[in-house]
Every structure is written in structure tokens, then in C-alpha cells.
Amino acid sequence: MACMTIDYSVPQERQLVTAIPGPRSLALTERRRRAVSRGAGNLAPVWMDHGSGGILVDVDGNHIIDLGTGIGVTTIGHANPDVAAAAAEQATKLTHTLFTVTPYENYLRVAEKLSEITPGDFEKRSILLNSGAEAVENAVKIAKKYTGRRAIVALDHAFHGRTNLTMAMTYRSAPERLGFGPFPGEIYSVPLSYPFRDGLDGPAAAEVTIDYIERHIGASEVAAFFAEPVLGDGGIVIPAPGYFARISEWCTENGIVFVADEIQAGIGRTGAWYSIEHHGVVPDLITSAKGIAGGFPLSAVTGRAEIMDAVQPGGIGGTFGGNPVSTAAALATFEVIEREDLLGEARRVEATLRSLIGDWAERFDIVGEVRIIGAMAGVELVVPGTKQPHPTALQTVIDAAIAQGVLVLDAGSWDSVLRLLPSAVMSDELLRDAVSVLEDALRQVAS
């Protein structure tokens, strides 16, 4: 692990002082039932008090290894002191004015940085927003305005958000979409490259996607093709090499805006600023969120100037988008990523994970495939001897891991993928400890 200058306020080690959940967490869970909608579900009834780096400390004093990072948000670790200081300083100066009423420099500086770090050497523009779903919605609006077309294409197994429009672009019915329709029309889900399940190389899988669109929708009707270069909630699915190159080429040939949804996989998580870089493709638009501001709410759409500027003034925006405090946090986050070489650290995390779990499919008959890219891994669990998803095994593993102080996530359209999203600052020692807990859980399930 490289020598870092980050000052951690919590020892970077797992420590259990009570059962998990502990008594204070259980008491808060009971209060929650009386005050919070059950629709805001919890993966684990474990209430957090503070955190630092790769460790969360719950209200009972347990030190928990965090392999979830708020679903990919705290890539630079919890409570980074530089980010916290930048946000605190900004909060004493200006908390709100709304950029589209009276602008401020933080917004401009974030947009300039996004032009620098996103792929492509063409002229770019950005708009700043609050959440990933809001970024996707605005990317849809921008693409429709630019092309004058009506149809939006998204991939099978995709997750693009929880607003009405982005739910229509999200593949899985339950729990995200169940009972919330009707949804906007002209949203189409199309086949993708899923090597573990389709067995196709990238170009062949791309032709399946293209054929589906041309037969069922018509290329001339499509405004935008939305794709997560690495599907996060879909199960850390990494489309085969050559898939996106052919899709991008086809989009260009047909005047379709190619949008890379980098909300979960972007901002350094995969060892590059954006995961589409691993595919050697330059998208027309990119959506950013989650890891962009070290835990503060911020998102963005960045892309070709001629596409972004197709919208009339006032056509896109929002009250809190690009908030002064969040943009200050984002600027500090960019500085931390560069100073600490967190792109390199994400690649270190990948190498460590490969050495620890890369052979799980050979060692455990309930593991169908392990997929790792940067600080992002998916372990697809199956009924032994088949490719049938095994959601009950996944839940057992998650429950056992959390009880031992390792926070992990579920994923996949069948709830059968163990999702690991550690921070890029997590030490090899913490990763080894976490993996030992997960291995014990897998052995219990497999026995």
C-alpha cells in the first residue's frame, strides 16, 4: 500500500464489543418503526455513529469493515478530513444562492475539472445536479432536445434511479418499480453483453443488441443509448471487450447519443476516472454522482458542447444542484484523489481482491463467477452444478458477514450477487480480514 497522508480518526481494524446488532441499534430500530416509512428499507438494522477510512463505528461501539461505502459513495473513505474541512469552511461563507440566479465560482471550477477528467479531447460542457437519478433525467432531456427523437434505450439488468422516468429505465421490477406505474413511454430495455450468462464475445453480443433495437424500435427513433460500463446494481456485470466499441460505432453511424452512466463506477472506483475508459470508448455524455463529493449530494452531466448547449436557457437546472457546500466538497475530493493517487490505490485493491477471491469459483461450488475491476467486485452465487441464481445463499452470507462486523451488499436482477465496494484507501490488512469472514460464511452455506 502506498504511503498516504490521510489522517484516520478511527483505528483501521475490526473490533466487536457487542453482538451485531447491539442493544442501542435494536432500540433505534424500534423507534424507526414508529417514525420512518417502511418503504425506506434497511439492508441491516445496524445504526452508525461515525467512521473514518474503511471503518464504520456503530452506536454500540462496534468497528465494522465497510465493503459497501454507501453503495459506492465514499470511495475516498469515510469522513476524509480535507473534504470535511472544505465543506465546513464553505458553510461559514455561503450555503445557497442558486447558480442559475446568481452564480458562484465553485460550480464553475467543478465543471472545469469534469471537462478535464472525462474522456474525449473535444470541447465540453457540464450541468451540476443533486443525485444520480436527476443526472440521468437531465441527460435524457438533453439527448431528446439535441436529436429531436423520442425513444430511450437502456440495457437489461440496468439501474438508473428511482424517479418515475429513471424507474422506467431500470430493469428489475421488484422492489424498485412494483406498484409505482404507469411509467413514461418510449423507454426500451435491450439485451446486453453478460459473458457469464450469454457466452458471447463482445462484438457478437453487440450485434444481438443492435439487431434487437433495429427490429423492435428502429435506430432512427432512438435519441440516446444509456449504458453503465460496469453494471452496479445489476451485479457488477462487465460487458465483454469490444462490446461498447461496436455499440458506440453504431450509435455514431445512426445519430444516437451514447451516454455512459458512471454514477456507481465512475470517479476513480475502477482505477480510472471513468469505467468507460477500460473499454476504450469515448461517450457523448457522462453522468457522475455518488463518489464525486466524498459523501455530499452532488451529480453532473458532462458531454460534447454541441449536445449540452442544444437546450435553451432555463431548460435544465434545479434549486440545489451544484450547491456551494457540495461543490466545495467535490473540489477537495478531486484533490485527495490526485494527491493520494487513489486511481492507483483502486488498482491495488483490485490486485489484492484478485489474490484473495479470484479463485472462489474453483473453491466453492456455490460461486458461479467472480468479477473484479478496481475497488468493485461481484461474486455471483448459483445452485451448485448450475447457473441458476441462489438468492437464499446470498442472504445467508450477508447476514453472517454483518454479524461478524463486515458490511457487504447484495446485487443482481435475481438478488444473487455479493457486491463488494470497498474504499480505495482500504488497507490490504482490512481486505484480508474481511475476506476471511466472507470465506467462513461461504463455507457454512456450502457445507
Salt bridges, closest charged atoms under 4 A:
GLU30 OE1 - ARG33 NH1 2.50
GLU30 OE2 - ARG34 NH1 3.39
ASP49 OD2 - HIS50 ND1 2.65
ASP66 OD2 - HIS78 NE2 2.61
ASP82 OD2 - ARG339 NH1 2.74
GLU116 OE2 - LYS113 NZ 3.04
GLU123 OE2 - ARG125 NH1 2.93
GLU176 OE2 - ARG172 NH2 2.91
GLU186 OE2 - ARG150 NH1 2.31
GLU207 OE2 - ARG246 NE 2.77
ASP211 OD2 - ARG215 NE 2.63
GLU221 OE1 - ARG150 NE 2.65
ASP233 OD1 - ARG419 NH1 3.05
GLU249 OE1 - ARG246 NH1 2.80
GLU253 OE1 - ARG246 NH1 3.89
ASP261 OD2 - HIS160 ND1 2.61
ASP284 OD1 - ARG304 NE 2.76
ASP309 OD2 - ARG125 NE 3.07
GLU338 OE2 - LYS113 NZ 2.67
GLU340 OE2 - ARG339 NE 2.96
GLU345 OE1 - ARG348 NE 2.74
GLU350 OE2 - ARG354 NE 3.07
ASP359 OD1 - ARG363 NH1 3.27
GLU369 OE1 - ARG371 NH1 2.69
GLU380 OE2 - ARG197 NH2 2.75
GLU380 OE1 - ARG371 NH2 2.86
ASP415 OD1 - ARG172 NH1 2.57
ASP428 OD1 - ARG348 NH1 2.63
GLU429 OE2 - ARG432 NH2 3.53
ASP433 OD1 - ARG14 NH2 2.84
GLU439 OE2 - ARG363 NH1 3.04
GLU439 OE1 - ARG443 NH2 3.08
ASP440 OD1 - ARG443 NH1 2.94
